[in-house]
């Protein structure tokens, strides 16, 4: 995996080749964000857990 700053200096660019496809991902963060990365990850995980719970059939159904 190759990683470096992109041309516009707005984030970190990662390039990964999988088979014949090359993927380029640019990650950037809002400097004015009020939510910590830990809070954001917790929120995302809780939301995913709720989605999974809603997918599963209930035992009483």
N, CA and C of each residue as an Amber inpcrd file, in Angstrom:
protein
   183
   0.8620000  -1.1770000   0.0000000   0.0000000   0.0000000   0.0000000
   0.9030000   1.2330000   0.0000000   0.5460000   2.2290000  -0.7650000
   1.3100000   3.4540000  -0.8970000   0.5010000   4.5900000  -0.2680000
   1.1430000   5.4420000   0.5100000   0.4200000   6.5250000   1.1720000
   1.2450000   7.8050000   1.0940000   0.5620000   8.9190000   0.7700000
   1.2260000  10.2170000   0.7660000   0.1960000  11.3340000   0.7830000
   0.6570000  12.5640000   0.9820000  -0.2430000  13.7120000   0.9550000
  -0.6500000  13.9900000  -0.4820000  -1.9170000  14.4080000  -0.6830000
  -2.3420000  14.6910000  -2.0550000  -1.8710000  16.0760000  -2.4930000
  -2.0730000  16.3900000  -3.7560000  -1.5590000  17.6280000  -4.3440000
  -2.1260000  18.8760000  -3.6860000  -3.3710000  18.8160000  -3.2150000
  -4.0280000  19.9960000  -2.6530000  -3.8110000  20.1000000  -1.1530000
  -3.0720000  19.1670000  -0.5660000  -2.7550000  19.1610000   0.8560000
  -4.0050000  19.2130000   1.7230000  -5.0870000  18.5520000   1.2810000
  -6.3320000  18.5600000   2.0500000  -6.5820000  17.2190000   2.7230000
  -5.6690000  16.2870000   2.6050000  -5.8680000  14.9910000   3.2260000
  -4.7520000  14.0350000   2.8840000  -4.9150000  12.8110000   3.2980000
  -3.9330000  11.7760000   3.0230000  -4.4760000  10.8600000   1.9380000
  -3.6720000  10.6430000   0.9190000  -4.0890000   9.8030000  -0.2030000
  -3.4470000   8.4320000  -0.0380000  -4.2510000   7.3970000  -0.1630000
  -3.7710000   6.0260000  -0.1160000  -4.1240000   5.3540000  -1.4260000
  -3.1600000   4.6790000  -2.0170000  -3.3810000   3.9640000  -3.2680000
  -3.1350000   2.4840000  -3.0080000  -4.0930000   1.6560000  -3.4010000
  -3.9960000   0.2030000  -3.1890000  -4.3950000  -0.4840000  -4.4770000
  -3.5640000  -1.3960000  -4.9400000  -3.8800000  -2.1690000  -6.1350000
  -4.3540000  -3.5440000  -5.6930000  -5.5410000  -3.9170000  -6.1560000
  -6.1170000  -5.2290000  -5.8760000  -6.4160000  -5.8610000  -7.2290000
  -5.6750000  -6.8950000  -7.5520000  -5.8150000  -7.5030000  -8.8730000
  -5.4270000  -6.4910000  -9.9370000  -6.3100000  -6.2920000 -10.9020000
  -6.0380000  -5.3330000 -11.9690000  -6.6000000  -3.9480000 -11.6630000
  -7.3170000  -3.8200000 -10.5520000  -7.9280000  -2.5260000 -10.1900000
  -7.0300000  -1.7720000  -9.2190000  -6.9320000  -0.4730000  -9.4050000
  -6.1900000   0.3990000  -8.4970000  -7.1790000   1.3450000  -7.8380000
  -7.1610000   1.3700000  -6.5160000  -8.0710000   2.2160000  -5.7450000
  -7.2850000   3.3610000  -5.1230000  -7.8530000   4.5390000  -5.1930000
  -7.2510000   5.7180000  -4.5920000  -8.2680000   6.3130000  -3.6250000
  -7.8850000   6.4460000  -2.3640000  -8.7700000   6.9770000  -1.3320000
  -8.0920000   8.1770000  -0.6890000  -8.8190000   9.2710000  -0.5870000
  -8.2940000  10.4720000   0.0670000  -9.0870000  10.6950000   1.3450000
  -8.3770000  10.7640000   2.4500000  -8.9960000  10.9360000   3.7620000
  -8.6530000  12.3330000   4.2660000  -9.6730000  13.0330000   4.7340000
  -9.4330000  14.3520000   5.3090000 -10.3540000  14.5380000   6.5050000
  -9.9630000  15.4170000   7.3970000 -10.7180000  15.6590000   8.6120000
 -11.0700000  17.1340000   8.7150000 -12.2400000  17.4130000   9.2700000
 -12.6780000  18.7900000   9.4880000 -11.9710000  19.3240000  10.7290000
 -11.1640000  20.3470000  10.5620000 -10.4260000  20.9160000  11.6930000
 -11.3510000  21.5950000  12.7010000 -12.5830000  21.9170000  12.3040000
 -13.5310000  22.5840000  13.1900000 -14.5250000  21.6160000  13.8110000
 -14.2830000  20.3180000  13.6540000 -15.2120000  19.3090000  14.1720000
 -15.2860000  19.3830000  15.6950000 -16.4720000  19.1310000  16.2140000
 -16.6570000  19.1470000  17.6700000 -16.7010000  17.7360000  18.2380000
 -16.8230000  16.7410000  17.3780000 -16.9030000  15.3460000  17.7900000
 -15.5150000  14.7170000  17.6890000 -15.0900000  13.9980000  18.7270000
 -13.8020000  13.3220000  18.6720000 -13.9070000  12.0930000  17.7720000
 -12.7650000  11.5760000  17.3480000 -12.7710000  10.3730000  16.5200000
 -13.3840000   9.2160000  17.3010000 -13.0990000   9.1320000  18.5870000
 -13.6700000   8.0700000  19.4200000 -15.1950000   8.1840000  19.4590000
 -15.7080000   9.3980000  19.6390000 -17.1590000   9.6110000  19.6550000
 -17.7770000   9.2290000  18.3120000 -17.1160000   9.6030000  17.2270000
 -17.6290000   9.3150000  15.8920000 -17.6940000   7.8010000  15.6670000
 -16.6140000   7.0890000  16.0010000 -16.5950000   5.6400000  15.8200000
 -17.6500000   4.9610000  16.6810000 -17.8090000   5.4270000  17.9040000
 -18.8280000   4.8620000  18.7920000 -20.2190000   5.0550000  18.1870000
 -20.4890000   6.2510000  17.6720000 -21.7840000   6.5530000  17.0670000
 -22.0380000   5.6460000  15.8620000 -21.0070000   5.4620000  15.0220000
 -21.1550000   4.6260000  13.8350000 -21.4150000   3.1770000  14.2340000
 -20.6670000   2.6710000  15.2190000 -20.8490000   1.2800000  15.6490000
 -22.2230000   1.0570000  16.2610000 -22.6850000   1.9960000  17.0710000
 -24.0190000   1.8620000  17.6730000 -25.1030000   1.8600000  16.6020000
 -24.9380000   2.7100000  15.5990000 -25.9150000   2.7670000  14.5020000
 -25.9250000   1.4420000  13.7380000 -24.7500000   0.8650000  13.4830000
 -24.6770000  -0.4260000  12.7950000 -25.3130000  -1.5290000  13.6220000
 -25.0890000  -1.5060000  14.9290000 -25.6890000  -2.5130000  15.8050000
 -27.2090000  -2.4150000  15.7740000 -27.7440000  -1.2100000  15.7540000
 -29.1930000  -1.0130000  15.6650000 -29.7320000  -1.5560000  14.3440000
 -29.0160000  -1.2980000  13.2580000 -29.4400000  -1.8020000  11.9460000
 -29.4640000  -3.3230000  11.9340000 -28.4350000  -3.9460000  12.4810000
 -28.3700000  -5.4070000  12.5240000 -29.4830000  -5.9740000  13.3910000
 -29.7570000  -5.3140000  14.5130000 -30.8230000  -5.7660000  15.4120000
 -32.1690000  -5.7040000  14.7010000 -32.3940000  -4.6620000  13.9180000
 -33.6600000  -4.4980000  13.2000000 -33.8200000  -5.5340000  12.0860000
 -32.7290000  -6.0610000  11.5580000 -32.7660000  -7.0680000  10.4800000
 -33.1550000  -8.4430000  11.0120000 -32.7310000  -8.7780000  12.2280000
 -32.9440000 -10.1120000  12.7680000 -34.3840000 -10.3130000  13.1910000
 -34.9600000 -11.4840000  12.8750000 -36.3470000 -11.7540000  13.3170000
 -36.3830000 -11.9430000  14.8300000 -37.4480000 -11.4740000  15.4360000
 -37.6160000 -11.6040000  16.8790000 -38.0670000 -13.0230000  17.2210000
 -37.6690000 -13.5300000  18.3890000 -38.0090000 -14.8910000  18.7990000
 -39.5210000 -15.0750000  18.9380000 -40.2440000 -14.0230000  19.3060000
 -41.6830000 -14.1350000  19.5470000 -42.5170000 -14.0200000  18.2630000
 -41.8660000 -13.7340000  17.1510000 -42.6180000 -13.5700000  15.8820000
 -42.8930000 -14.9050000  15.2250000
